[in-house]
Every structure is written in C-alpha cells, then in structure tokens.
Amino acid sequence: MKRPRSCFTCCAALVILTVATAAASADDGGGGWSGGAVPFVNYDADAGFGAGAIGSLSLHRPHAAPHRASFLLQAFVSSERVQAHELRWDVVLPSHPGLRVFGRAAYFASVNRNYCGLGNAVTCDPAVAEAAADAAGLAMGSDARADFVRHYHHVRFLAGTFHLGARWRTGRRALSGFAQWRALYIQPGTWRDRGPYPGSMYATDHPDGEPGLISAPQVGVMFDTRDSETIPSRGRWLEASLRGGGTVTGSAWSFLGGNVSARLYHGVAPGVVSATRLVADGLAGSPPVAELGQVNAAESYVAFGGQSAGRGIREHRFIGAIKLLAQEELRVQLSRRWVGVGFVDAGWIAVDWDRVGGDPARVLWSTGAGLRHVRNSGFILRADVGVSPIEGWTPQLYLYLGHLY
C-alpha cells in the first residue's frame, strides 16, 4: 500500500497567497471585522488531485476577549471524490457576555481513511495486503489485485456531523462550565459503491461497515487563566468532561467516555513560549471505530497520528479506547508577523481497559517544526512539517488556521 501524502500539501507561493488574501484588520484590542483566506492544492496517491480553501472571520469589540463572534470555513474536493467541508462558529451573546455558543457543521467523504487495526503495534504492512490478495486468488499484475492491495488498509465512508454547545462563566472568572451535543452519521462506502472495500482489513473486522448515528451529549468544566485565547504566552487551561451515547440519546452504539486535558503556557526566554498539552481520554462500552479514533473534549480531533496529535504519522494509524497524549511546542517570535515552532508529539494507546494490543511500554512519538503567520488575533496560519521513525522519517506537511492548542 502506498503511503498517502499529506492532505494539505501546498506550494511555495502559499505565503504570498496568504498575504495577498488576508483582509485588513484593526490592531489587537480594537474593534471591527478581521480575518483572511488561504487557498491550497494537494496530491494524494489515493485521493488524487485536490483543491480547496480555508478562511476565518472574527468580529472584535474594544476590551472584549477574545472576540464577539468568530467563524471558520473550509471547503475541499478532489478528483477521486474526496470531500471535506466544514463551518465552525463561536459567538459571545451580547446580552450575556459570560455566555458563549459554539458549534460545528461538516460533511466528509473519504476513500482513504486509514485502518490498520487497533492498539499500538499495528504496522499497515503492505506484505499483509499482498498475502490477503493471494488468499483472495487475485492474479499478480492484475488491476483488480493492485486496487485490492491499495485499499486493504483503507476505509471509505460518507459522514455528516453537527456539534452544538454552550460555555458559561461562573462567579469565579476563570472557571466555566460547558455542555454540548455531538451527532455524527456514518454511511460506509461512496455514493456509487456502498459498504467497505471488499476483503479489506476493516471489512474483515466490520463486514457491515458500521453504518448509523453516533449521538453523544457531553458536560464538563474548564479553568482558564490564559492571557490570550488565540496567542497565549502564559497561563493554563484545564478541562474535564464526561460524555456518552446509547438508545436514550438516539445513538446506534452505547458507550461512556471521559476526558481530562491540560494546556500549560509559560515564557522560557524573551520571545520564546513553551506550550504543553497533556490529555487522558478513555472509553467504555461498545464504541464504533469512528469513536475509537477520536479525542473528544470541548473540541474533537483525531489521535494518534495526523495534524492534531502525532504529526508525521499517518492519520488515524493508532486507535483504541484509551489514549494518553503529551505534546510540547516551543514558539519563537521571529518578527511581528512570524512565529517559528519546534515540537514533539507523544502518545500511548491501548485497545481497551484490559488489553493494550501491543507492547505496554511502547510510547509513540514524532517531531518536527513549523511556522505561524500572524495577521491578527483572528487569523493565524499554521504550517507544520512532522517526521517519525514509525513512518521511516518520511516528512508530512500540515496546513490549517490557528495554533494547534
């Protein structure tokens, strides 16, 4: 199986495009609208040629932190019918400044989501795919065999998701509570071909492709002393939450989950900030693979592997019910507009509470560097290059908006 290249591979002209398309904005702390947009192109061995854009827009008011309203929009489509469209919003209610409403609506269609099994010992070994092709009686050199091997460690699916939540400040300014509802509907296959890839590892483990709705309410608390939500240089953001799904919530799967996250920021030298994220996330019950590949706190992201945790490792490679993550970034202010970043991502994954699914002492890790282009507090372009010995030090490039955490 060919290893997919980064979903956000971009050309050297990206910086020029960023500057050219970024909207004029007021200085930090002032009022008015600010934001920008970034086009990008990519090529993926499985998804084909793709193009899209990501952009953000924020409404600021004097002395309002961090904003009155913020919106992020992404659109992406490829020649192989891969799509990723997303809208996020975060609005502070004018009549109740201690109350924020946030949400996300997205549609995804993929033909190459990685699935190599569960636990920390999965290899995604092409030899395993070749052996499965032999067992299926596919002739060497045939197109059918090449397609089978190419997609043996892949999942194809259509998915729509909707998140809606609120965060409210308590009597203590740094302490707040939050509640949200997350719904994700999964349809295995594509619009043309239903179901998982025939004979694939995922089809062997889940012949039906796990169609259905994940519906999970979540409640939690936060303690936030950061000096800035978008460009923090000191403070901490602590978070704890519980979530769950079942028949009573309309979910096709029953499970309970918990998350504890800590983000710590402090200056280590003039113009240098240490940013640390520590996460413990666990699930019990019978969650589907889509849930096993996610960390679900106030925000959701894939782990371990991919642009959010495990940069340099193919996305969705290491999944399981228990995830322990540690990430460290050193952010160096190079100029008013540019920030350099060096990082290390580490993770420990277990299949379940009674089974690791690999070496209990194995810690997965990756490292790399990146740049942040800062137009204003509402528009920060993030570009990271990650490598890992797990993937033979093959570099992966990631592009998105805002600091990772």
N, C-alpha and C positions, 0 to 999 in steps of 0.2 A: 504494500500500500504506500503510495506516495504521501509524504507528509505535507499537509496543507500549509501554504504560506499564510502570513498574517492577513486577517480580514481587512486591515487598514493600511496596506502598503501604499505609500504616496511618493510623489516625485519631488525633486529638489526645489521646484518652484512653489511648494506649498507655503513657505514663509512669505513669499511675495504675494500670493493669493490671500493669505491671512491679512496682511497689512492693507491690501487694496480693498478688501471687502468689509473690514471691521468698521463699524459705524462710529461716528464721532460721539463723544460722550462727555459728561461733566466729570470733574475731579471727584475722587472718592470723598464721600461725606456730603456731596452736593445733591441736587435734585435732578429729575428728568430721566429720560429713557437712555439706556446704553446697551450695547451688545455687538454681535457680529456673526458672520457665517463663514464656513470653510468647506470648499468642495474637495473631494478626494476620489481617487481611482485605485483599483486594485486588480490583481490577477490571482486566482486560486486554482490549483490543479483540478479541483473537483467542482467548484462553483463557477469557473470561467471568468470572463472579464466583467467587472462591475464598476459602478459609479454611483456617487451619492453626495450628500452634503449634511453637515451638522451645524447648528446655529443656536444662539441663545439671545434672549432679550430680557432685560430687567428694568423695572420701574423703581427709581430711588426717590426718597424724600429726605430732606435735611434731618440729620440726627436719628434717622430710622436705621436700625441694624437688623439683618443685613440689607433688606430691600422691602418694598411694599408688595412687589409681585415679580416672579421670575419664571421664565418659560424656556424649555429646551426642546428642540425639534431635530429629529434625524430622519432622513429618507435614503434608502439604499436598494438597488436592484442589480442583478447580474444576468449574464447571458444564459445561465443554467437555472433560471427561475428561483434563485435565492433572493429573498426579500427581508428587509429589516427596517420597519417604520415605527417611530416612537415619538410620543409627546409627553413631556413631564411639566408639572406646574407646582408652584409653591407660593401661596398668597397669604399675606397678613391682612386680617379683616380690619378695615379702617375703624369700625365702631368698637372693636375689641382687639387692641394691639397685642394682647397677650395670647391670642388665638391664631393659629396658622392652619390652613387647609392645604394639603398636598396630595398629589396623585400622579398616576401614570397610565397611559393607554398605549398599547403597542400591538403590532401584528408581525409575526415572523413566519418565514417559510424557509426551510433548510433541507439540503440534500446531503450534508456532510458534517452533521454534529457527531463528534467523536464518542464512541462507546467501546471501551476495551475491557469491560468487566468492572468489578468492584474491588476496593481495597488499594493498598499502596504498592502492590507488586505487579500490577498489570504492565504489559510490555508493548502492546499494539504491534507485535512481531509480524512482519509480512510472511514469515515462514508458516505461521499458524494459518493465515489466509490461504496460502498455497496448498497446505495439507487439506484444508476444508474443500478446496476446489478439486483436489484429487479424489476425495471421498464422494464428491458430487458427480464424478465422472466427466468433468469438463476437460476437453481436449487442450493440450498445450498449444499455445499460439493462437487460440480462437478468440474472437471478440467477446464471446459470452464469458470465457474464463477471465479475460482481462477486466471486464466490468464487475464480475463477482469478486475478484481479489481487491479491486479498487475500493469497493464499498463494504467489504467484510466487516470493518471496524467503524462503520458509519450508521447513523440513524437519519431517516428522512421524516419530516413532520411539518404540519401546519399548526400554528398556535396563535391564539389571541389572548391578551392579558389585560386586566384592569385592576388598578390599585386605587383606593381612596382612603384617606386618613386625616386625622387632625392631631395637632400638638398644642397643648395649652400650658401656660406658665403658672406655677403655683405661687403661694405667698413669698417663698424664697425665690429670688430672681433666677438663680442658676438651676433650679430644679423644675422639671416639667414632666408631664405625663403625655402619653400618646396612645392612640388606638387606630387601627386600620383594618381594612378588609382586602384580601388579595384573592383574585379569581384568575385562573389560568385554564383555558380549554385546549386540549391537545387532540389533534386528528392525525394519526400516523399515515405516512405516505405523502403524496403530492396531489394536486387537483386532478392529475391524469391517472396516477397509479396509487391505489390505496394500499395501506399496510406497510410494514417494514420491508427492507430489502430481503428477498427470499434467500434463505440459507445463511444470512449474516449472523454474527455473534449475538446481536440484540434480538433477532428473530428466534434464535435458539432459546434464549433466556425468557423472552416475552413474545410468544407467537402472535398474540392479538395486537401488539404494538401499544398497549396501554392507552386506549382512547378514553376520553372523559374529562370531567371538570375537577380541578383542584380548587376548593373553596375554603379559605382559612382566615378566620379573624385572628387578630393579634393585639395584645396590650402590653405596655411597658412603661418604664420610667427612664429619664435622662438627667444627667447632671453635667452642665455645660458651662465652663469658665473660660472658653477661648476668647482671645481678644478680637478675633475676626472669624466669621464662618467660612469665608471663601479663601482667605490668605492668612491662616493662623500662624503666629510666631511664638505664642506662649499660651499656657492653659491646658485644660484637659476636657475630654468629652467622654463620659461614662454612660453606658447604656445596658439595660437588662430587660428582657421581654419573654413572653410565653405566647405560643401560637398552637393552633390545632385545627383539624378538619375531620369531618365524619358525616354520617347521614343527616344529623340535625343541621349542619351547615350547608347541605346540598353537595357535599364532596363525594366523589366516587371512591376515594380512599380514606381510611381512618388512620390518623396519626396525631401525635403530640410532639411539640418541639420547643426548645428553649435556646436563648442566645444571650451571651454576655460579651460586650465589646468595650474596649478602652482605647482611646486615641489620646496620645500624650505629645505635647509640643513644648520645646524649650530651646533657647539660644545657646549654642556651644562656642560661638566666636562671633565677632562683628560681621553681620551679613550672612551668618550660617545658622540654619534652624534644623534641629533634629525632630523628625515626625515619626512617631511609632504607632502601629496599630496591633493590638492583641485581641484575638477572637476565640471564643469557645462556642461551638454550635452543635447541638445534638438533637436527634430524632428517635422516637419510639413508636412502635406500631407497624403499619404496613404502607409506607410511603412509596410512590412510584419513582422511577429513575429520574424523572424531571425534578423531583423534590430532593433527591439524594445529591444532585449536582449543584444545589444552591445553598448559599448562606442567606438566611432570612432574618435580618434585623429590621430597623426602621427603613432601611433600603436593602434591596436584594441584589445579589451578584453571584456569578459562577465561581466555584472553587473545588478542587485546586488545579490550576492551570488556566491561563488566559490573561486578559488585560487587567483584571481586578485583583487577582491573587495567584501568584505563580507565573509572573511574566517571563517568557522564554520557554515555557512548557505548553504544549498544545492544549487548547481549551477543552475543559470537561474530561481530561485524561484520568485524574484520580478523584473518585467519588465514593461516598459512603455516608453512613448515618451519623458518624462522629467526625468533627473537624476541629483541629486546633491550629490556629494560624498566628504567625508573628511576622510583621513587616516593618522594615526600617528604611526611611529615606533621609538623606542629608540634602537640604535645599540651600543652594548657594546663590545669593543675589549677585548676578553678573553685571547688571545695569538696571536702569529704571524699568525696562520692558522685558528683560530676560532673566530667567532663573535656571540654573543648572542643577541636576538631581543625580545622585548616585543611590542605588537601592539594593536591598537583599530581601527576598520573599522566602519564607519557610513555612512548611505545613506538615501536620501529622494526621493521617486519615485512617479510619477503621470502618470496616463493613458494617459492624453492629456492636452492641454493648458486650457481647460475648465472643466476638470474632474479629480479629484485626484484618485478616485477609492478606497477610504478608509478614514482614519482619517487624515485630513490635518496637524495635529500636531504630527503625529507619525514619529519618527526617528528610523530607523532600525539600529541595531548595533551588533557587535561581537567583541571578543577579543581573545588574545592568545599569544603564544610565539614561538620562533623558533631558529634555528642555521644556520649559514652560514659557510661552509668550503671553505676557500680561498686557492687555489693553486697558482694563479697568477691573474693578472688583467683580463685575458681572460677566467678563469674558476672559477666560484663561484657556489657552490652547495647550493641551498636553500631548507630548510625543515621547514615547519610551522605546528603547531597544533592550530586550531581555535575552539572556542566554542561560542554559542549564546543562550540566553534564548528563542529565537524564535524557536530553534530546541531542546529545553529541555536539553541544555548543553551537548549534545552528541558530543564528540570530532571528528574532521575531520583532516586528515593528508594530506599535500600537498608537493610535491617534484618537483622542477624544477631548472633551472640554472639562475644565476644572481640575483641581488637584484630586488625586486618587482618593484621598481621605483627609 
